[in-house]
């Protein structure tokens, strides 16, 4: 996991671990702010739980969660199942160094944002057996200290203030929407 740690973005600035008072931003408030800044055309969320966060989306959305959602969702949605979502960041960092991973300190469990996605990439598919072997563990699992303390996360307010969101919105708007 150590090698994967260094690939989290932003690389150009050494972020200090958030202080406990910076954990006070509830993840739904952070996601609401992110949706306002990006107005995404499509949205993928891992860790949907009861669907409250996915309900913030107003675009085509895919939600992934180990728990079935039994309520009506407000966006056109596909639901998938997975476990050990806290392991996705290190797995992506180890196998897709081209991705931009941003861990944000939110309550209750933190939020991982992934950008620079390439829909034509088949790297994860080709490496799936190795990824499962290296990153999937049977339950019960203990959370690593750096996950609990969000050692590699930035404060939600700092994340929302990044110029990245305008850059992504501008790049998206320069590209015609796929039909």
ChimeraX commands (.cxc) that place a marker at each C-alpha (Angstrom):
marker #1 position 0.00,0.00,0.00 radius 0.5
marker #1 position 2.95,2.36,0.51 radius 0.5
marker #1 position 3.73,2.65,-3.20 radius 0.5
marker #1 position 0.13,3.51,-4.01 radius 0.5
marker #1 position 0.06,6.29,-1.44 radius 0.5
marker #1 position 2.41,8.54,-3.40 radius 0.5
marker #1 position 0.16,8.53,-6.46 radius 0.5
marker #1 position -2.73,10.31,-4.83 radius 0.5
marker #1 position -3.37,13.77,-6.21 radius 0.5
marker #1 position -2.52,16.61,-5.84 radius 0.5
marker #1 position 1.13,15.67,-6.15 radius 0.5
marker #1 position 2.39,19.22,-6.45 radius 0.5
marker #1 position 1.53,20.15,-2.87 radius 0.5
marker #1 position 2.12,18.29,0.36 radius 0.5
marker #1 position -1.19,18.33,2.19 radius 0.5
marker #1 position -1.21,18.13,5.96 radius 0.5
marker #1 position -3.54,15.56,7.43 radius 0.5
marker #1 position -6.85,17.26,8.25 radius 0.5
marker #1 position -7.42,18.24,11.83 radius 0.5
marker #1 position -10.39,16.64,13.66 radius 0.5
marker #1 position -12.48,19.81,13.23 radius 0.5
marker #1 position -12.01,19.53,9.44 radius 0.5
marker #1 position -13.81,16.15,9.57 radius 0.5
marker #1 position -16.99,18.00,10.51 radius 0.5
marker #1 position -18.15,18.43,6.90 radius 0.5
marker #1 position -20.83,15.84,6.30 radius 0.5
marker #1 position -20.29,13.97,3.06 radius 0.5
marker #1 position -23.73,14.90,1.68 radius 0.5
marker #1 position -22.92,18.59,2.09 radius 0.5
marker #1 position -19.60,18.06,0.31 radius 0.5
marker #1 position -21.23,16.12,-2.54 radius 0.5
marker #1 position -23.94,18.78,-2.91 radius 0.5
marker #1 position -21.21,21.41,-3.29 radius 0.5
marker #1 position -19.38,19.24,-5.79 radius 0.5
marker #1 position -22.51,18.69,-7.90 radius 0.5
marker #1 position -23.11,22.46,-7.91 radius 0.5
marker #1 position -19.56,23.11,-9.14 radius 0.5
marker #1 position -19.49,20.38,-11.79 radius 0.5
marker #1 position -23.10,19.87,-12.95 radius 0.5
marker #1 position -21.95,16.49,-14.31 radius 0.5
marker #1 position -23.45,14.81,-17.39 radius 0.5
marker #1 position -22.82,11.36,-15.88 radius 0.5
marker #1 position -22.03,10.27,-12.35 radius 0.5
marker #1 position -20.56,7.14,-10.73 radius 0.5
marker #1 position -20.73,6.68,-6.99 radius 0.5
marker #1 position -19.31,3.83,-4.95 radius 0.5
marker #1 position -20.83,3.47,-1.50 radius 0.5
marker #1 position -24.45,4.49,-2.11 radius 0.5
marker #1 position -25.95,3.04,1.13 radius 0.5
marker #1 position -29.56,4.27,1.30 radius 0.5
marker #1 position -29.31,6.40,-1.82 radius 0.5
marker #1 position -29.29,9.84,-0.15 radius 0.5
marker #1 position -26.04,10.87,-1.81 radius 0.5
marker #1 position -27.01,9.46,-5.19 radius 0.5
marker #1 position -30.26,11.42,-4.99 radius 0.5
marker #1 position -28.18,14.62,-5.29 radius 0.5
marker #1 position -27.36,13.66,-8.88 radius 0.5
marker #1 position -29.48,15.13,-11.67 radius 0.5
marker #1 position -27.83,13.19,-14.49 radius 0.5
marker #1 position -27.38,9.61,-15.67 radius 0.5
marker #1 position -25.88,7.84,-12.65 radius 0.5
marker #1 position -24.44,4.50,-11.59 radius 0.5
marker #1 position -24.41,3.57,-7.92 radius 0.5
marker #1 position -22.30,0.76,-6.45 radius 0.5
marker #1 position -22.90,-0.56,-2.95 radius 0.5
marker #1 position -22.92,-3.85,-1.05 radius 0.5
marker #1 position -26.31,-2.97,0.46 radius 0.5
marker #1 position -29.43,-3.01,-1.69 radius 0.5
marker #1 position -31.19,0.33,-1.99 radius 0.5
marker #1 position -34.92,-0.08,-1.48 radius 0.5
marker #1 position -36.12,3.41,-2.23 radius 0.5
marker #1 position -36.90,5.32,-5.39 radius 0.5
marker #1 position -33.89,7.23,-6.68 radius 0.5
marker #1 position -34.25,10.61,-8.38 radius 0.5
marker #1 position -31.79,10.01,-11.22 radius 0.5
marker #1 position -31.75,7.26,-13.87 radius 0.5
marker #1 position -29.60,4.74,-11.99 radius 0.5
marker #1 position -28.00,1.32,-12.26 radius 0.5
marker #1 position -27.02,-0.40,-9.00 radius 0.5
marker #1 position -24.12,-2.82,-8.64 radius 0.5
marker #1 position -22.67,-4.63,-5.62 radius 0.5
marker #1 position -19.16,-4.60,-4.16 radius 0.5
marker #1 position -17.34,-4.81,-0.83 radius 0.5
marker #1 position -14.18,-3.34,0.71 radius 0.5
marker #1 position -14.64,0.05,-0.92 radius 0.5
marker #1 position -11.88,1.60,1.18 radius 0.5
marker #1 position -9.44,-0.58,-0.78 radius 0.5
marker #1 position -10.43,0.90,-4.14 radius 0.5
marker #1 position -8.13,3.94,-3.83 radius 0.5
marker #1 position -4.94,1.92,-3.34 radius 0.5
marker #1 position -6.01,-0.56,-6.03 radius 0.5
marker #1 position -6.59,2.27,-8.52 radius 0.5
marker #1 position -3.36,4.02,-7.55 radius 0.5
marker #1 position -1.36,0.82,-8.05 radius 0.5
marker #1 position -2.97,-0.16,-11.34 radius 0.5
marker #1 position -4.04,3.12,-12.98 radius 0.5
marker #1 position -1.39,5.78,-12.25 radius 0.5
marker #1 position -3.00,7.87,-15.02 radius 0.5
marker #1 position -6.04,8.51,-12.80 radius 0.5
marker #1 position -6.28,11.50,-10.51 radius 0.5
marker #1 position -7.34,10.34,-7.03 radius 0.5
marker #1 position -8.42,12.89,-4.45 radius 0.5
marker #1 position -9.25,11.71,-0.93 radius 0.5
marker #1 position -11.44,14.22,0.91 radius 0.5
marker #1 position -11.94,14.27,4.68 radius 0.5
marker #1 position -15.71,14.07,5.16 radius 0.5
marker #1 position -17.88,12.49,7.82 radius 0.5
marker #1 position -18.49,9.71,8.43 radius 0.5
marker #1 position -15.97,7.73,6.31 radius 0.5
marker #1 position -14.23,10.07,3.84 radius 0.5
marker #1 position -14.83,10.54,0.11 radius 0.5
marker #1 position -12.62,9.40,-2.78 radius 0.5
marker #1 position -12.96,11.33,-6.04 radius 0.5
marker #1 position -11.51,9.88,-9.26 radius 0.5
marker #1 position -10.93,11.98,-12.38 radius 0.5
marker #1 position -9.13,11.59,-15.71 radius 0.5
marker #1 position -11.13,8.47,-16.50 radius 0.5
marker #1 position -10.50,6.85,-19.88 radius 0.5
marker #1 position -13.53,4.80,-20.94 radius 0.5
marker #1 position -11.39,2.94,-23.48 radius 0.5
marker #1 position -8.94,1.66,-20.85 radius 0.5
marker #1 position -9.07,-2.09,-20.21 radius 0.5
marker #1 position -6.23,-2.12,-17.66 radius 0.5
marker #1 position -8.42,-2.94,-14.66 radius 0.5
marker #1 position -10.23,-5.66,-16.58 radius 0.5
marker #1 position -6.95,-7.24,-17.65 radius 0.5
marker #1 position -5.52,-7.08,-14.12 radius 0.5
marker #1 position -8.69,-8.09,-12.27 radius 0.5
marker #1 position -7.35,-11.39,-10.91 radius 0.5
marker #1 position -4.23,-9.67,-9.55 radius 0.5
marker #1 position -6.28,-6.80,-8.08 radius 0.5
marker #1 position -8.60,-9.22,-6.28 radius 0.5
marker #1 position -5.63,-11.21,-4.97 radius 0.5
marker #1 position -3.83,-8.09,-3.75 radius 0.5
marker #1 position -6.71,-5.98,-2.43 radius 0.5
marker #1 position -9.72,-8.11,-1.48 radius 0.5
marker #1 position -9.80,-9.63,1.99 radius 0.5
marker #1 position -12.48,-11.67,3.75 radius 0.5
marker #1 position -14.69,-10.08,6.37 radius 0.5
marker #1 position -14.42,-9.02,9.08 radius 0.5
marker #1 position -11.79,-6.47,8.08 radius 0.5
marker #1 position -10.04,-3.87,10.15 radius 0.5
marker #1 position -9.55,-0.41,8.72 radius 0.5
marker #1 position -5.96,0.76,8.41 radius 0.5
marker #1 position -5.02,3.69,10.65 radius 0.5
marker #1 position -4.46,6.00,7.65 radius 0.5
marker #1 position -8.03,5.32,6.50 radius 0.5
marker #1 position -9.53,6.00,9.94 radius 0.5
marker #1 position -7.45,9.16,10.43 radius 0.5
marker #1 position -7.70,10.22,6.77 radius 0.5
marker #1 position -3.94,10.73,6.71 radius 0.5
marker #1 position -3.90,11.20,2.93 radius 0.5
marker #1 position -7.04,13.33,2.71 radius 0.5
marker #1 position -7.54,17.06,2.30 radius 0.5
marker #1 position -10.21,19.09,4.05 radius 0.5
marker #1 position -13.53,19.30,2.21 radius 0.5
marker #1 position -13.40,23.10,2.04 radius 0.5
marker #1 position -9.95,22.92,0.42 radius 0.5
marker #1 position -11.18,20.31,-2.04 radius 0.5
marker #1 position -14.18,22.40,-3.10 radius 0.5
marker #1 position -11.91,25.42,-3.59 radius 0.5
marker #1 position -9.62,23.62,-6.06 radius 0.5
marker #1 position -9.40,25.07,-9.59 radius 0.5
marker #1 position -9.78,21.48,-10.76 radius 0.5
marker #1 position -13.60,21.71,-10.85 radius 0.5
marker #1 position -13.60,24.67,-13.24 radius 0.5
marker #1 position -10.96,22.96,-15.39 radius 0.5
marker #1 position -13.06,19.78,-15.56 radius 0.5
marker #1 position -16.26,21.71,-16.33 radius 0.5
marker #1 position -14.50,23.74,-19.04 radius 0.5
marker #1 position -12.98,20.61,-20.60 radius 0.5
marker #1 position -16.33,18.84,-20.54 radius 0.5
marker #1 position -18.11,21.81,-22.10 radius 0.5
marker #1 position -15.52,21.90,-24.90 radius 0.5
marker #1 position -16.47,18.30,-25.80 radius 0.5
marker #1 position -19.89,17.51,-27.30 radius 0.5
marker #1 position -22.09,15.32,-25.11 radius 0.5
marker #1 position -22.19,11.66,-26.08 radius 0.5
marker #1 position -25.57,10.44,-27.20 radius 0.5
marker link #1:1,2 radius 0.2
marker link #1:2,3 radius 0.2
marker link #1:3,4 radius 0.2
marker link #1:4,5 radius 0.2
marker link #1:5,6 radius 0.2
marker link #1:6,7 radius 0.2
marker link #1:7,8 radius 0.2
marker link #1:8,9 radius 0.2
marker link #1:9,10 radius 0.2
marker link #1:10,11 radius 0.2
marker link #1:11,12 radius 0.2
marker link #1:12,13 radius 0.2
marker link #1:13,14 radius 0.2
marker link #1:14,15 radius 0.2
marker link #1:15,16 radius 0.2
marker link #1:16,17 radius 0.2
marker link #1:17,18 radius 0.2
marker link #1:18,19 radius 0.2
marker link #1:19,20 radius 0.2
marker link #1:20,21 radius 0.2
marker link #1:21,22 radius 0.2
marker link #1:22,23 radius 0.2
marker link #1:23,24 radius 0.2
marker link #1:24,25 radius 0.2
marker link #1:25,26 radius 0.2
marker link #1:26,27 radius 0.2
marker link #1:27,28 radius 0.2
marker link #1:28,29 radius 0.2
marker link #1:29,30 radius 0.2
marker link #1:30,31 radius 0.2
marker link #1:31,32 radius 0.2
marker link #1:32,33 radius 0.2
marker link #1:33,34 radius 0.2
marker link #1:34,35 radius 0.2
marker link #1:35,36 radius 0.2
marker link #1:36,37 radius 0.2
marker link #1:37,38 radius 0.2
marker link #1:38,39 radius 0.2
marker link #1:39,40 radius 0.2
marker link #1:40,41 radius 0.2
marker link #1:41,42 radius 0.2
marker link #1:42,43 radius 0.2
marker link #1:43,44 radius 0.2
marker link #1:44,45 radius 0.2
marker link #1:45,46 radius 0.2
marker link #1:46,47 radius 0.2
marker link #1:47,48 radius 0.2
marker link #1:48,49 radius 0.2
marker link #1:49,50 radius 0.2
marker link #1:50,51 radius 0.2
marker link #1:51,52 radius 0.2
marker link #1:52,53 radius 0.2
marker link #1:53,54 radius 0.2
marker link #1:54,55 radius 0.2
marker link #1:55,56 radius 0.2
marker link #1:56,57 radius 0.2
marker link #1:57,58 radius 0.2
marker link #1:58,59 radius 0.2
marker link #1:59,60 radius 0.2
marker link #1:60,61 radius 0.2
marker link #1:61,62 radius 0.2
marker link #1:62,63 radius 0.2
marker link #1:63,64 radius 0.2
marker link #1:64,65 radius 0.2
marker link #1:65,66 radius 0.2
marker link #1:66,67 radius 0.2
marker link #1:67,68 radius 0.2
marker link #1:68,69 radius 0.2
marker link #1:69,70 radius 0.2
marker link #1:70,71 radius 0.2
marker link #1:71,72 radius 0.2
marker link #1:72,73 radius 0.2
marker link #1:73,74 radius 0.2
marker link #1:74,75 radius 0.2
marker link #1:75,76 radius 0.2
marker link #1:76,77 radius 0.2
marker link #1:77,78 radius 0.2
marker link #1:78,79 radius 0.2
marker link #1:79,80 radius 0.2
marker link #1:80,81 radius 0.2
marker link #1:81,82 radius 0.2
marker link #1:82,83 radius 0.2
marker link #1:83,84 radius 0.2
marker link #1:84,85 radius 0.2
marker link #1:85,86 radius 0.2
marker link #1:86,87 radius 0.2
marker link #1:87,88 radius 0.2
marker link #1:88,89 radius 0.2
marker link #1:89,90 radius 0.2
marker link #1:90,91 radius 0.2
marker link #1:91,92 radius 0.2
marker link #1:92,93 radius 0.2
marker link #1:93,94 radius 0.2
marker link #1:94,95 radius 0.2
marker link #1:95,96 radius 0.2
marker link #1:96,97 radius 0.2
marker link #1:97,98 radius 0.2
marker link #1:98,99 radius 0.2
marker link #1:99,100 radius 0.2
marker link #1:100,101 radius 0.2
marker link #1:101,102 radius 0.2
marker link #1:102,103 radius 0.2
marker link #1:103,104 radius 0.2
marker link #1:104,105 radius 0.2
marker link #1:105,106 radius 0.2
marker link #1:106,107 radius 0.2
marker link #1:107,108 radius 0.2
marker link #1:108,109 radius 0.2
marker link #1:109,110 radius 0.2
marker link #1:110,111 radius 0.2
marker link #1:111,112 radius 0.2
marker link #1:112,113 radius 0.2
marker link #1:113,114 radius 0.2
marker link #1:114,115 radius 0.2
marker link #1:115,116 radius 0.2
marker link #1:116,117 radius 0.2
marker link #1:117,118 radius 0.2
marker link #1:118,119 radius 0.2
marker link #1:119,120 radius 0.2
marker link #1:120,121 radius 0.2
marker link #1:121,122 radius 0.2
marker link #1:122,123 radius 0.2
marker link #1:123,124 radius 0.2
marker link #1:124,125 radius 0.2
marker link #1:125,126 radius 0.2
marker link #1:126,127 radius 0.2
marker link #1:127,128 radius 0.2
marker link #1:128,129 radius 0.2
marker link #1:129,130 radius 0.2
marker link #1:130,131 radius 0.2
marker link #1:131,132 radius 0.2
marker link #1:132,133 radius 0.2
marker link #1:133,134 radius 0.2
marker link #1:134,135 radius 0.2
marker link #1:135,136 radius 0.2
marker link #1:136,137 radius 0.2
marker link #1:137,138 radius 0.2
marker link #1:138,139 radius 0.2
marker link #1:139,140 radius 0.2
marker link #1:140,141 radius 0.2
marker link #1:141,142 radius 0.2
marker link #1:142,143 radius 0.2
marker link #1:143,144 radius 0.2
marker link #1:144,145 radius 0.2
marker link #1:145,146 radius 0.2
marker link #1:146,147 radius 0.2
marker link #1:147,148 radius 0.2
marker link #1:148,149 radius 0.2
marker link #1:149,150 radius 0.2
marker link #1:150,151 radius 0.2
marker link #1:151,152 radius 0.2
marker link #1:152,153 radius 0.2
marker link #1:153,154 radius 0.2
marker link #1:154,155 radius 0.2
marker link #1:155,156 radius 0.2
marker link #1:156,157 radius 0.2
marker link #1:157,158 radius 0.2
marker link #1:158,159 radius 0.2
marker link #1:159,160 radius 0.2
marker link #1:160,161 radius 0.2
marker link #1:161,162 radius 0.2
marker link #1:162,163 radius 0.2
marker link #1:163,164 radius 0.2
marker link #1:164,165 radius 0.2
marker link #1:165,166 radius 0.2
marker link #1:166,167 radius 0.2
marker link #1:167,168 radius 0.2
marker link #1:168,169 radius 0.2
marker link #1:169,170 radius 0.2
marker link #1:170,171 radius 0.2
marker link #1:171,172 radius 0.2
marker link #1:172,173 radius 0.2
marker link #1:173,174 radius 0.2
marker link #1:174,175 radius 0.2
marker link #1:175,176 radius 0.2
marker link #1:176,177 radius 0.2
marker link #1:177,178 radius 0.2
marker link #1:178,179 radius 0.2
view
